[in-house]
Amino acid sequence: MQKSTYRWLVLEDVNAFFGLMLDNVTNLVMLTGILVGVFHYPEKMVFLKMIPGTALGVLFGDLVYTWMAIRLAKKTGKTDVTAMPLGLDTPSTIGIAFAVLGPVYVATGDAMLTWYVGMATMIVIGVVKVVFSFFGGWIQRIVPQAGLLGSLAGIGLALLAFLPLLDVFKMPVVGLASLGIIIYTVVANNKFPGNIPAVLAAVVVGTIIYYILGPLHLLGVPFKSPEMALHVTFPLPTLGFWNGMKAAIPYIPIAIPFGILTIVGGINVTESARVAGDDYNTRDILLTEAVATLIAGLFGGVAQSTPYIGHPAYKEMGGRAGYTFLTGLFIGIGGILGYISFIVDLLPVAAVAPILIFIGLVIITQAFQVCPDRHAPAVGFAFLPIVADLVLIEMGSLLGVLGGDLSKLPPDLASTYQVVMVLGHGFILTGMLWGAIMALVIDHKLNEAIAYLMVTAGLTFFGVIHSVMPNGNLYLPWLIGNSSPYLFTAAYVVFAAFLWIMKISQKEHVNALAK
């Protein structure tokens, strides 16, 4: 084996650093914008409690991935090894903010409990990821891609594309300026003048417009000056997550699929890196992201880490191991010293929202491109529970203004709200199951489809999905005095029975033709 002359930090790492760093900062901006702007959660709690621990998870993960790249270079003798990029998982950061943290705060008004629930959710996700990192390939084999990617694409449509689009049009001059740059450069694959990183340019241009027009009251919304202060906080390990574990139980059906999706996604991106020339051990990659998530939760974080899909892009930029090292230090130390919170406060949401819109569109496109054409209806079908959750969020905001009293709504609207609520509870897991069931039926794999339907019925019976409780709680149906769980469960059983009858009739038809 020839001696490696690997240079782990090169000039090209700077460009890659800006791309990876801004991805992480964008997630933190959106997390803060959702919690503070939508749910009126205390900003100080985000800056002083949530961000430092979340950033520490990124620091750990990126430093380990940096070490893995250096180790791989020494092992193979290659001089162009690119580290696997790690950062905050965008779908779950936004999904958990909207579907877990925000609803907990609205229901309880307790900022500390909300933080505890966020930590507990991260611990649960981390444990699930540790376990499933050994079974990720098995999950990938038994769940059709239409279920895995379709549910993720539904999040891309509803939570990553549509909701940030609202932020763009709240300040259209700022938002469309940034979105225009993203479309011209990242989507259409054109270079920004001066070879400036396109994502950086989009954020900077939008921010400059905001601070020029904002003080002149030309944005159409009140101008908010950033707090010129650093929120220095050294994250310490805490068992506070245990205080939120009970309250987090109803949200576990939402949290677990997010963890599983990053495991499956980690398998895919590791394969992508292998094809690009960097053959990392898949289990090492998955265990690192799992431990990074556990560390974040233990230190107060509320967003999970994951390997990003952009390894080939960073390799094409010329990045080596330096860009993950720089990103880890910038995000991790920034969470401690408070300059990350300062940057998050400085950047207007409308300037960074286009990045998430782009990511959402990529996820949607990927689902249809990767899945077989015949599974396109299944991919679209998997969208629907996520759309239901989006409608639930918006209707929930309206109901909140009415004090949460359904009797104040017209009867038809109240009934619609209850149906949307049932469809929205456990939305990501429901989407996975629905997409998988339809794909299996399309492929005439009726035995597998029946098995999935019976699993879906079982989950429905206990409220893991389709919970009839307003807060999405799990339950023993015979103790809640509500017949709906029996009806929804029976519906899936009837569907399974129909497929079984069709399977028997088809078999008899084939036998008759054979005679």
C-alpha positions in Angstrom: 0.0 0.0 0.0 1.6 3.3 -1.1 1.9 6.0 1.5 -0.8 8.6 1.3 -0.1 12.2 0.7 -3.6 13.2 1.6 -4.1 16.9 2.3 -7.2 16.9 4.5 -7.7 20.7 4.4 -7.5 22.5 1.1 -8.7 25.9 -0.3 -11.7 24.2 -2.0 -12.9 23.2 1.5 -13.9 26.8 2.0 -16.6 26.8 -0.7 -17.9 23.4 0.6 -17.9 24.8 4.1 -20.2 27.7 3.2 -22.6 25.3 1.6 -22.7 22.8 4.5 -22.6 25.5 7.2 -25.5 27.5 5.7 -27.6 24.4 5.4 -27.3 23.9 9.1 -27.8 27.6 9.9 -30.9 27.6 7.7 -32.4 24.8 9.7 -31.8 26.7 12.9 -33.4 29.8 11.4 -36.4 27.9 10.4 -36.6 26.1 13.8 -36.6 29.5 15.5 -38.9 31.1 13.0 -41.5 28.3 13.4 -41.4 28.2 17.2 -41.2 31.9 17.8 -43.1 33.3 14.8 -45.9 30.7 14.5 -46.3 29.4 18.1 -44.9 32.4 20.0 -42.5 30.3 22.0 -40.0 32.3 24.1 -37.1 33.3 21.9 -34.6 33.1 24.8 -35.5 29.5 25.4 -34.6 28.7 21.8 -31.3 30.6 21.9 -30.2 29.5 25.4 -31.6 26.0 25.7 -32.3 24.4 22.4 -29.6 25.7 20.0 -26.5 25.0 22.1 -27.2 21.3 22.5 -28.4 20.9 18.9 -25.2 22.5 17.7 -23.1 20.2 19.9 -24.6 17.2 18.1 -23.5 18.6 14.8 -20.0 19.3 16.2 -19.6 15.7 17.3 -20.9 14.2 14.1 -18.9 16.3 11.7 -15.6 15.8 13.7 -16.2 12.0 13.6 -16.9 12.2 9.8 -13.7 14.2 9.4 -11.7 11.5 11.2 -13.4 8.8 9.1 -12.2 10.6 5.9 -8.6 10.9 7.1 -8.7 7.2 8.2 -10.1 6.1 4.8 -7.4 8.1 3.0 -4.7 6.4 5.0 -6.3 3.0 4.4 -6.7 3.4 0.6 -3.9 5.7 -0.2 -6.2 8.0 -2.1 -5.5 11.7 -2.1 -9.0 13.0 -3.0 -11.2 11.5 -0.2 -14.2 13.7 0.7 -15.7 13.5 4.1 -19.4 12.6 4.4 -21.3 15.8 5.2 -23.4 15.8 8.3 -25.9 18.3 9.6 -29.4 18.9 10.9 -32.0 16.9 9.2 -34.3 19.4 7.5 -37.6 17.4 7.2 -37.6 16.4 10.9 -36.4 19.8 12.2 -39.4 21.4 10.6 -41.7 18.5 11.1 -41.0 18.2 14.8 -41.2 21.9 15.3 -44.7 21.9 13.7 -46.0 18.6 14.8 -44.4 18.2 18.3 -42.9 21.2 19.9 -45.4 23.8 18.7 -48.5 21.7 19.7 -47.0 20.9 23.1 -46.5 24.6 23.8 -49.9 25.6 22.6 -51.6 22.8 24.7 -49.6 23.5 27.9 -48.2 27.0 27.7 -45.2 25.6 29.5 -41.9 26.5 27.7 -39.8 24.3 29.9 -42.0 21.3 29.4 -41.9 21.9 25.7 -38.1 21.8 25.8 -38.1 18.7 27.9 -40.4 17.0 25.3 -38.1 18.1 22.5 -35.1 16.5 24.4 -37.1 13.3 25.1 -38.1 13.1 21.4 -34.4 13.3 20.4 -33.4 10.6 22.9 -36.1 8.3 21.5 -35.1 9.0 17.9 -31.4 8.4 18.9 -32.2 5.1 20.5 -34.3 4.0 17.5 -31.4 5.0 15.2 -28.9 3.0 17.2 -31.0 -0.1 17.0 -32.1 0.3 13.4 -28.6 1.2 12.2 -28.1 -2.6 12.4 -31.3 -3.3 10.4 -31.4 -0.4 8.0 -30.9 -2.6 5.0 -33.7 -4.9 6.1 -36.1 -1.9 6.4 -35.0 -0.7 3.0 -35.8 -4.2 1.5 -39.3 -4.8 3.1 -40.7 -1.3 2.7 -41.4 -0.2 -1.0 -39.6 3.0 -2.0 -43.0 4.5 -2.7 -43.7 4.4 1.0 -40.3 5.6 2.2 -39.8 8.3 -0.4 -43.4 9.1 -0.9 -43.9 10.1 2.8 -40.7 12.0 2.7 -41.8 13.8 -0.4 -45.1 14.7 1.2 -43.1 16.4 3.9 -41.1 18.1 1.1 -44.4 19.4 -0.4 -46.2 20.4 2.7 -43.6 21.4 5.3 -40.5 22.2 3.3 -42.0 23.8 0.2 -45.5 25.2 1.0 -44.9 26.6 4.5 -41.6 28.3 3.7 -43.4 29.7 0.6 -45.7 31.6 3.0 -42.7 33.2 4.6 -41.4 34.2 1.1 -44.6 36.0 0.3 -44.9 37.7 3.7 -41.9 39.7 2.5 -42.0 39.1 -1.3 -39.3 41.6 -2.2 -36.8 39.8 0.1 -38.1 36.3 -0.5 -38.4 36.4 -4.2 -35.0 38.0 -4.6 -33.4 35.1 -2.7 -35.7 32.5 -4.5 -34.7 34.0 -7.9 -31.0 33.4 -7.1 -31.7 29.9 -6.0 -33.7 29.1 -9.1 -31.1 30.6 -11.5 -28.1 29.0 -9.8 -28.9 25.9 -7.9 -31.9 24.7 -9.9 -30.8 25.8 -13.4 -27.2 25.0 -12.6 -25.8 28.4 -13.5 -22.8 30.0 -11.7 -23.2 33.2 -9.7 -20.9 36.0 -10.8 -17.5 35.9 -9.2 -18.0 32.2 -8.5 -19.5 33.1 -5.1 -21.4 30.2 -3.5 -25.0 30.5 -4.7 -26.6 29.7 -1.4 -24.5 32.3 0.4 -25.3 34.8 -2.3 -29.1 34.2 -2.0 -29.0 34.6 1.8 -26.8 37.7 1.7 -28.8 39.5 -1.1 -32.1 38.8 0.7 -30.7 40.0 4.0 -29.2 43.2 2.5 -32.6 44.0 1.0 -34.3 43.4 4.3 -32.0 45.8 6.2 -32.2 48.5 3.5 -36.0 48.5 3.1 -37.0 47.4 6.5 -36.2 50.6 8.4 -37.9 52.5 5.7 -41.1 50.5 6.3 -41.2 49.3 2.7 -41.5 45.6 3.3 -45.2 45.5 4.2 -44.4 43.9 7.6 -43.0 45.4 10.8 -39.2 45.6 10.8 -37.5 43.7 13.6 -34.0 44.8 14.6 -31.7 41.9 15.7 -30.7 41.9 19.3 -27.1 42.9 19.2 -26.0 40.4 21.9 -24.3 37.0 22.1 -26.1 34.3 24.1 -23.2 32.6 25.7 -24.3 29.2 27.1 -22.2 26.1 27.7 -24.4 23.1 27.2 -24.3 20.6 30.0 -25.7 17.1 30.1 -29.1 16.9 31.8 -31.7 14.3 32.6 -34.4 16.9 32.0 -35.6 14.8 29.0 -37.0 12.3 31.5 -39.4 15.0 32.8 -40.8 15.3 29.3 -40.9 11.6 28.4 -44.5 11.0 29.5 -45.7 14.1 27.6 -43.7 12.9 24.6 -45.4 9.5 24.3 -48.2 10.7 22.0 -45.7 12.1 19.6 -43.5 9.0 19.3 -45.4 7.8 16.2 -44.3 11.0 14.5 -40.7 10.9 15.8 -39.8 7.3 15.1 -40.4 7.4 11.3 -38.2 10.5 11.1 -35.4 8.5 12.7 -36.0 5.5 10.4 -36.0 7.7 7.3 -32.5 9.1 8.2 -31.3 5.6 8.7 -32.5 4.6 5.2 -31.3 7.9 3.9 -27.9 7.2 5.5 -27.7 3.9 3.6 -28.5 5.6 0.4 -26.0 8.5 0.8 -23.3 6.0 1.9 -23.9 4.1 -1.3 -23.8 7.4 -3.2 -20.4 8.2 -1.7 -19.1 4.7 -2.6 -20.2 5.3 -6.2 -18.3 8.6 -6.1 -15.2 6.8 -5.0 -15.3 7.0 -1.2 -16.2 3.6 0.3 -17.2 4.3 3.9 -18.5 1.6 6.3 -22.3 2.0 6.3 -22.7 1.0 9.9 -20.1 3.4 11.1 -21.9 6.2 9.2 -25.2 5.3 10.7 -24.0 4.8 14.3 -22.3 8.2 14.2 -25.5 10.0 13.2 -27.3 8.1 15.9 -24.9 9.0 18.7 -24.8 12.6 17.5 -28.6 12.7 17.9 -28.3 11.2 21.4 -25.7 13.7 22.4 -27.9 16.5 21.1 -30.9 15.3 23.1 -28.8 14.7 26.3 -27.4 18.3 26.1 -30.7 20.0 25.4 -31.0 19.7 21.6 -34.3 19.3 19.7 -33.2 18.5 16.1 -31.5 15.3 14.9 -28.4 15.0 12.8 -28.1 13.1 9.6 -25.6 12.5 6.8 -26.5 14.8 3.9 -27.3 13.6 0.4 -24.7 16.1 -1.1 -21.5 14.1 -0.8 -20.9 13.9 -4.6 -21.6 17.7 -4.9 -19.0 18.5 -2.2 -16.5 16.2 -3.8 -17.1 18.0 -7.1 -16.3 21.2 -5.3 -13.0 19.8 -4.4 -13.8 19.4 -0.7 -11.8 17.0 1.4 -12.1 16.6 5.2 -11.6 20.2 6.1 -15.1 21.4 5.3 -16.8 19.1 7.8 -14.1 20.0 10.4 -14.7 23.7 9.8 -18.5 23.3 9.8 -18.5 21.2 13.0 -16.3 23.8 14.8 -18.3 26.8 13.5 -21.7 25.4 14.4 -20.6 23.7 17.7 -18.5 26.5 19.1 -21.1 29.0 17.8 -23.8 27.3 19.8 -21.7 27.7 22.9 -20.5 31.3 22.4 -23.8 32.4 21.1 -22.8 33.8 17.7 -25.0 31.1 16.0 -28.0 32.4 17.9 -26.9 35.9 16.8 -26.8 34.8 13.1 -30.1 33.1 13.4 -31.6 36.3 14.9 -29.9 38.4 12.2 -31.1 36.5 9.1 -34.7 37.2 8.0 -36.7 34.0 7.5 -37.7 35.1 4.0 -34.1 35.2 2.9 -33.4 31.6 3.9 -36.9 30.0 3.2 -36.1 29.6 -0.5 -33.3 27.2 0.4 -35.9 24.9 2.0 -38.3 25.3 -0.9 -35.5 24.1 -3.2 -34.8 21.1 -0.8 -38.5 20.3 -0.7 -38.7 20.3 -4.5 -35.6 18.1 -4.8 -37.2 15.6 -2.4 -40.5 15.6 -4.3 -38.7 15.2 -7.7 -36.5 12.4 -6.3 -39.4 10.3 -5.2 -41.0 10.3 -8.6 -37.7 9.8 -10.4 -36.3 7.0 -8.3 -39.5 5.0 -7.8 -40.8 3.0 -10.8 -43.3 4.9 -13.0 -46.0 2.4 -12.2 -45.7 3.5 -8.5 -46.3 7.2 -9.1 -49.9 6.9 -7.8 -48.6 5.3 -4.6 -46.1 8.1 -4.2 -48.8 10.7 -4.5 -51.1 8.7 -2.2 -48.4 8.8 0.5 -48.6 12.6 0.3 -52.1 12.8 1.6 -51.7 12.3 5.4 -48.9 14.9 5.4 -51.3 17.3 3.6 -53.8 16.5 6.3 -51.3 17.5 8.9 -50.7 20.8 7.1 -54.4 21.5 7.1 -54.6 20.5 10.8 -51.8 23.0 11.6 -53.7 25.8 9.9 -57.1 24.8 11.2 -55.6 24.4 14.7 -54.4 28.0 14.5 -57.9 29.1 13.8 -59.3 26.9 16.5 -56.7 28.3 18.9 -58.1 31.8 18.3 -61.5 30.4 19.3 -60.1 29.0 22.6 -60.0 25.5 21.3 -63.8 25.2 21.4 -65.2 23.1 18.5 -68.7 24.2 19.4 -67.9 27.6 18.1 -67.4 26.2 14.6 -70.3 25.4 12.2 -71.2 21.7 12.5 -69.9 20.8 9.1 -66.6 22.5 9.7 -66.3 20.9 13.2 -66.9 17.5 11.7 -64.3 18.2 8.9 -61.8 19.3 11.6 -62.2 16.0 13.4 -61.6 14.0 10.3 -58.6 16.0 9.4 -57.3 15.6 12.9 -57.6 11.8 12.7 -55.8 11.7 9.3 -53.1 14.1 10.5 -52.2 12.2 13.7 -49.2 9.9 13.0 -49.0 11.4 9.5 -45.5 10.3 8.5 -46.1 6.7 9.5 -49.5 6.7 7.8 -47.9 8.0 4.6 -45.3 5.3 4.6 -47.9 2.6 5.1 -50.3 4.0 2.6 -47.6 4.3 -0.1 -46.3 0.8 0.6 -49.8 -0.7 0.5 -50.7 0.9 -2.8 -47.3 0.0 -4.4 -47.7 -3.7 -3.3 -51.2 -3.8 -4.8 -49.9 -2.3 -8.0 -47.3 -5.0 -8.1 -50.0 -7.7 -7.4 -48.2 -8.7 -4.2 -51.4 -9.1 -2.3 -50.1 -11.2 0.5 -47.6 -8.5 1.5 -50.3 -5.8 1.0 -52.7 -7.7 3.3 -49.9 -8.0 5.9 -49.3 -4.2 5.7 -53.0 -3.5 6.1 -53.3 -5.7 9.2 -50.3 -3.9 10.7 -52.0 -0.6 9.9 -55.2 -1.8 11.5 -53.3 -2.7 14.6 -51.6 0.7 14.8 -54.9 2.4 14.3 -56.6 0.4 17.0 -54.4 1.9 19.7 -54.0 5.4 18.2 -50.4 5.1 17.0 -51.9 6.5 13.8 -55.3 8.0 13.4 -55.6 8.8 17.1 -59.0 10.2 17.9 -57.7 12.1 20.9 -57.2 15.8 20.3 -53.6 15.7 21.5 -52.8 12.5 19.5 -52.4 10.3 22.6 -52.2 6.6 22.4 -55.0 4.7 24.2 -56.7 1.4 25.0 -59.8 1.9 22.9 -62.2 0.2 25.3 -61.3 2.8 27.9 -62.0 6.0 26.0 -65.7 5.7 25.3 -65.4 6.3 21.6 -66.3 3.9 18.8 -64.2 5.6 16.2 -61.1 3.4 16.8 -63.2 0.3 16.1 -64.6 1.8 12.9 -61.2 2.9 11.5 -59.6 -0.4 12.4 -62.5 -2.4 10.9 -62.1 -0.3 7.7 -58.5 -1.5 7.2 -59.6 -5.1 8.0 -62.3 -5.0 5.4 -59.8 -3.7 2.9 -57.5 -6.6 3.7 -60.4 -9.0 3.5 -61.3 -7.7 0.0 -57.8 -8.2 -1.2 -57.8 -11.7 0.2 -61.1 -12.5 -1.6 -59.6 -11.1 -4.8 -56.5 -13.2 -4.4 -58.6 -16.4 -3.9 -60.8 -15.6 -6.9 -57.8 -14.9 -9.1 -56.2 -18.2 -8.1 -59.5 -20.1 -8.8 -59.7 -18.3 -12.2 -56.2 -19.3 -13.1 -56.9 -22.9 -12.1 -60.1 -22.9 -14.2 -58.2 -21.7 -17.2 -55.5 -24.4 -16.6 -58.2 -27.1 -16.8 
